[in-house]
């Protein structure tokens, strides 16, 4: 029975090996089946693991299948299993006579990092062959974008972290991304980097605020970030990170002077411009837009004056009267246009100059016993007849008024000692 089985198997194999008879995969399956049917036969296994660096040229020898055979076993022909999708037929060339394995093309570990197949000898010895493609440092870390922008509010607390997109590296283990650094643009060491390795082996990256940011001192930073791997020499990749420091309302308006002065005539026409106040705000946008108003609770409740909110020009709103009020004190507020505005005050002093718009008023007091305008015919020269006082609202009482006497046929005269009190006397 042993002899018959063995002879039948060998005869079948001789027939199937002839040119044009079935393919090798069918041949292998039939042979193994026949061999298993032979009662005298038992399975013999060998293991062979081969390694090869990626990027080697086509034709590079990978190894020899015979080195995986058990001791004292030889073979002159191998049947190779080749399953679709394994890459054996396209990436490796296997000499079925010698068992020598070579690369059929340049292998790329990032495309396929492992090959495995089964080799069976004519005598039924099976060798499981594994080819591992070793990684070499043929990739550099690469950021998703070469340039990106980032906005950070000024006065952000030191230590605040902002995640950035990490760099990727198709290599593995020590040859993948190992760290990051700020290569250039970190003025005043305003930022630093922190990293953390994820469970997916990606080295994640955070931008950390390292100093107080002040938009009014530096509105932007152009940081050059570099990622490096663990190769020797290292491979690197770079990205430019444009950091824009966003404004917050951290400045109040500042007047160019704390007190303003103006002198105007009381007959100035309504709507006339008197003066202009000016304040600046170092913030930007609405935070730096200055608006003006007169504080009516503290000054000018009668609204003699108004101010244009944007220009700061103060104009006359009501007629002035020097005799009623000679000086007007205004409190002008400058506020920015933020949601929570900052406010600054300045003081405006407006002096009103008198205009001669009033006539003098003269009061006469006769010195007769009954106060009537009469005198005795026997009155002697020098005897007082009346006392005269003169007022003019434009200049104040008794000041800058010229008094003269006309008529009386030369019988009376006007006299004064101090140009304040005038007396009429008999002349």
C-alpha positions, 0 to 999 in steps of 0.5 A, a space after each residue: 500500500 505504501 509503495 502504491 501510494 508513493 508511486 502513484 503520487 510521483 507518477 502524477 507529479 511527473 505528468 503534471 510537470 509537463 509543459 502545458 499541464 495546469 498552472 503551478 497553483 493547481 499543481 501545488 494543491 494537487 501535490 499537497 493533497 496527494 502527499 497527505 493521502 500517503 499514509 507514510 508521509 507526515 508534514 514537515 515545517 520550516 520557518 524563514 524570516 528575512 529583512 531588507 531595507 527599503 529603497 534598495 534597487 531592483 534585483 537586490 538579493 533578499 535571501 535563500 529559501 533553502 536556509 529555512 529548510 530543516 537540517 539535512 533537507 535539500 530541494 531542487 524545486 519549490 512551489 510558491 503560493 501567490 495570493 492576490 493582493 500580497 505583492 509577491 508576484 509584483 514586488 519580489 522575484 523568486 527563483 523556483 529552482 534555486 530558491 533565491 529571492 530578489 526584489 523585482 522593484 524598489 520597495 517602499 515600506 510606507 506602501 507595504 512593510 511585510 511580505 509572506 508566502 509559503 514554499 513547498 518542496 517536491 518532497 512535501 517540506 513546507 517553509 513559511 517565508 516572511 520578508 520584513 521591509 525595514 524603514 529608512 529615514 527617507 521622509 522628512 516631517 511635513 506640516 499640513 500647511 507651509 504658512 498659516 495665521 493665528 489670532 491671539 488677544 493681547 493681555 492673554 494670560 501667560 501659560 495659555 496654550 493654543 493647539 497647532 496642527 502637528 507635522 506628519 512623517 511617513 517613517 516610523 519609530 525613531 525616524 518619525 517626528 521627534 520634536 519642534 522648535 521656534 527657528 526664528 521670529 520669537 521676539 522677546 521670547 513671547 512664545 514657547 512650544 509644548 509637545 505630547 505624544 498621542 496614542 496614535 504615535 503622533 507628536 502633538 504641538 501646542 503654542 504657549 504664551 510665554 510673555 505679556 502680549 501688547 498690541 500697541 508695542 508689537 501687533 504681530 509675530 512671524 514665527 518660523 516653526 521647525 519639526 525634526 525627526 530622529 534620523 542621523 542626520 536629522 530631516 526637518 520641515 518648516 512652517 511660518 506661523 503668522 500670529 496677529 495680536 488682537 486688540 482689547 480696550 486697554 487704553 483710555 483716550 488721552 487729550 493733547 492738553 488737560 485744559 483749553 482756553 478761549 476768549 470770545 465776544 459776547 456778540 459772536 453769532 450763533 453756530 460760530 466755532 470756538 475751539 477744538 479739543 483733541 484726544 487720541 486712543 492707542 487701541 484700534 477699531 472701535 476700541 480706539 474711536 474717540 467720541 466727545 461730549 459735554 458733561 451737562 451734569 457738571 457744566 453748562 446745563 443751559 447749553 450755551 455750547 455744543 460739541 461735535 461728537 467726532 471732531 471735538 469742535 465746540 460751537 456757540 449754541 445760545 446768545 451770550 451776555 457778558 453782563 450775566 456771565 463773564 466766564 464759562 467752564 466746560 467739562 468735556 469727556 472723551 470716550 472710546 466706542 468700546 462696549 465698555 468704554 474708557 472715559 477721560 475728562 478735559 476742562 475748557 475755560 471760555 472768557 466772554 469779552 464785553 461788547 458796548 451794547 448798553 447805554 449809560 444810566 444817569 441818576 440825579 438827586 437834587 439837594 433842595 430841602 424837598 428834593 425838587 429841582 429848584 434853588 434860591 435866587 440868592 444862591 452863591 457861586 459854589 453852592 451845590 444844586 444836585 448830585 449825579 451818579 452814572 452807571 454803564 453795564 458794559 463797563 461797570 458802575 462809574 467806570 469809563 463814563 464821560 460826563 458833561 454839562 450843556 445848557 443853563 446859560 452858563 449859570 451852572 457848572 459840573 465838578 468832580 473830585 474822583 471822576 466817580 461822583 459828579 456835582 452840579 453847582 452854581 457858577 
